[in-house]
Amino acid sequence: MSILIIALPRTGSTMLCRILADALDFEWVIEPFNTRTKRKGIDLSSITPETKVVVKTMIEQWPKEAKYQQNHPELFSGDIPIDWNKFFMQRFQHIILLDRIDLYDQAISISNAQRMTQEKNIQHWHVPYRAQIDDQAINTQMDVLQGYKTNLEILSTVTKIPITYYENVYNQSDLIRARQISAIRKGYPNFNLNRHIELTHPSKRYRQLEEPKNLL
């Protein structure tokens, strides 16, 4: 049962991909179309709805190879984020569209991740850190994120797949967290729910809501 997560930045998507793969004993692939990083993974062309894999991609990422795009002009000549993701989704049995309700917090998180990446000259996206509030950077990211959110909402509308939210995936309530993956659990009876509940507890997030409150 292959699973595809189509996400926005700073929605806990990388962690969710790994947690689902762990609970299902599946392979996992992170951002296969991210040109800035090299990721492990399987041959994407071999994925079918029966493949035991969880793939996480971003709404704004798609294949950049010129030859591939030339061979598929119908996917890359119009509304690419919608057309490409609708096409890619066909390989998967279960789709999760993932976003974050709080746009401001999302922008704080991404602006700080970018700042730390620039300061340390390495990709620095998946570690805890104390936030610095840069209003200009936050406002810039809010504008960018709003465009991504619009595309995800369009994709949700045309595919009739509801958007799942970070605030529920990592909610304080075990019951709310379990509800977010109810469809996956029905499709895979050996799903390790206790393991999933443990790993999605808010204490595992990069941003901690308890003390210290300014840890992102």
Steps between C-alpha positions, in 0.01 A plus 500: 500500500694802379449835676575846362528809721471829309594772744588861560824592679510475881202271537677206662490313170848345517436371850155371400647317201752321719246428775254342255777295340606385846146404604442314172853359456515670157780670311493879496607764248541869589457776236612310190468816287700728729795607286695635799536169680580139423250260647494126529210324338363249256431533129191722500388359165460160665255618765148361481212519750628168640860615560599513867637852507424843645605793281503860619511781244424872506222678314760720324734217392491301176751344255730767358670288233447672163467171310230372735305824476528499120359147494204604717395846377148451633641504855738793469330755277213611724441502874800282589445452875148373434557308175819328616371396842172367356707286264747382766221414743375226269784271610387498862221334691475759775562876480560745785483873425677667790499863610514711814212713627713771662662685209697735725661220701571318174678808364701541823611139474606512136677837534706367790582177321623701202701730727674207668567332167668818373698552821631144517526450122325161524137390475370566851130422489438217745649599834359698797607863528408824673308736275612844398219731390589679176181676387622557144600136453177380659283722278688381191442138596133562573455628145678197354313255720165654407566413137585142596185479714286615210642226278446234767141617547440478124651150494277403791193631321566331165596165658239514780772413753471704821805678638655357817650750743821497701313618809292179494774257396704609803210583731514452877205258473588138417152460351535797264843378386362151435210640295741663253614160370173305536478429125853359495427280801193355326708413195782340693392284798856457629545875548680562831264760647673513837830576331339772289334659804830498686702660221246770412472625857560879512811447710667352190449809284780738409292777653411447864182667624596470866806656662713634345227654284736661253649172382417426136 
